[in-house]
Amino acid sequence: MTAIGTPVASTAGGVSNDTSRTASRGNLEKAGERFEAIFVNMMLKSMRSARLADGLFDNKAGEQFRDMQDQQLAESMAAHTPIGIGKAMTEFLAKAASPTGETTT
C-alpha cells in the first residue's frame, strides 16, 4: 500500500518508466562510474579467459581471488582513471532526461 501523494512507477512490459533517479546529476555520474566499472571488469574477464594454457598453480580459490581482485581494479580504474565510456553514458542520459535536450556541467 502506498501513501497518498507517493509516485508509483508504472511498468510497461516489465520495464519501469520511473525516471526520477535521472533528475539528479550526482545519480547520473554515479551510474556512469558504475557502468564503466562493470564494462572494465568484463573486459578484464575477457582478457583473462584468452589464455593459451593452464597455469601450474591454477585452482578455484586462485580464480576466485583473481576475480575479486579484477573487480576491485575495475572499480578503482573507473573512479580514478576512467576510459570515458561512463562519462559518455552520463552525458547521454542527462541529455535524454533534460526537457530541452541540453546538458549542464
VEXBA-513261 format. One line per 4 residues: for each residue x, y, z of C-alpha. Coordinates in Angstrom, 2 decimals. Last residue first. Layout:
BEGIN
X,Y,Z  ...
This chain:
BEGIN
28.10,20.57,-16.45  24.64,21.25,-17.80  23.28,19.12,-20.60  20.91,20.15,-23.37
17.99,18.06,-24.69  15.43,20.72,-23.84  13.42,18.52,-21.45  16.61,17.04,-19.99
16.37,13.33,-19.23  17.72,12.24,-22.64  20.57,14.76,-22.49  21.47,13.70,-18.96
21.32,10.03,-20.00  23.65,10.63,-22.95  26.03,12.74,-20.85  26.22,10.03,-18.18
26.75,7.33,-20.82  29.62,9.30,-22.36  31.11,9.85,-18.91  30.94,6.12,-18.19
32.58,5.28,-21.53  35.43,7.67,-20.87  38.40,5.43,-20.06  38.26,6.43,-16.41
41.45,6.83,-14.38  40.44,7.36,-10.74  36.89,6.09,-10.21  36.55,3.72,-13.16
40.08,2.38,-12.64  39.41,1.76,-8.95  36.16,-0.06,-9.71  37.90,-2.19,-12.36
40.80,-2.99,-10.04  38.40,-4.01,-7.27  36.55,-6.33,-9.68  39.83,-7.73,-11.01
40.98,-8.52,-7.47  37.70,-10.27,-6.71  38.06,-12.32,-9.91  41.70,-13.12,-9.09
40.69,-14.32,-5.61  38.00,-16.57,-7.10  40.42,-17.93,-9.69  43.03,-18.65,-7.01
40.46,-20.46,-4.89  39.29,-22.48,-7.91  42.80,-23.68,-8.80  45.68,-22.66,-11.06
49.18,-23.48,-9.74  50.79,-24.84,-12.90  48.97,-22.47,-15.20  46.51,-23.62,-17.80
47.43,-22.87,-21.40  46.85,-20.29,-24.13  44.98,-17.66,-22.18  42.04,-15.70,-23.57
39.90,-16.09,-20.44  41.90,-13.42,-18.61  41.34,-10.84,-21.36  37.61,-11.50,-21.36
37.46,-11.18,-17.60  39.40,-7.89,-17.77  36.99,-6.52,-20.39  34.00,-7.56,-18.30
35.52,-5.77,-15.30  36.16,-2.67,-17.43  32.49,-2.61,-18.50  31.22,-3.14,-14.96
33.44,-0.34,-13.65  32.33,1.94,-16.50  28.69,1.30,-15.68  29.37,2.07,-12.00
31.04,5.37,-12.92  28.17,6.29,-15.24  25.60,5.39,-12.58  27.44,7.55,-10.03
27.54,10.42,-12.53  23.83,10.08,-13.24  22.95,9.97,-9.55  25.05,13.09,-8.91
23.36,14.92,-11.80  19.99,14.32,-10.14  16.89,14.03,-12.33  17.92,10.59,-13.59
16.54,8.90,-10.48  13.05,10.29,-11.14  12.86,8.43,-14.46  10.22,5.89,-13.45
9.02,4.14,-16.65  9.95,0.74,-15.27  10.36,-2.10,-17.77  8.40,-5.32,-17.17
6.29,-4.95,-20.31  5.31,-1.41,-19.47  5.66,-0.65,-15.82  4.22,2.21,-13.87
6.23,3.85,-11.15  4.07,4.94,-8.24  4.52,8.49,-7.02  3.69,8.99,-3.33
0.95,11.61,-2.92  -1.16,9.42,-0.66  0.93,6.70,0.90  1.40,3.42,-0.91
0.00,0.00,0.00
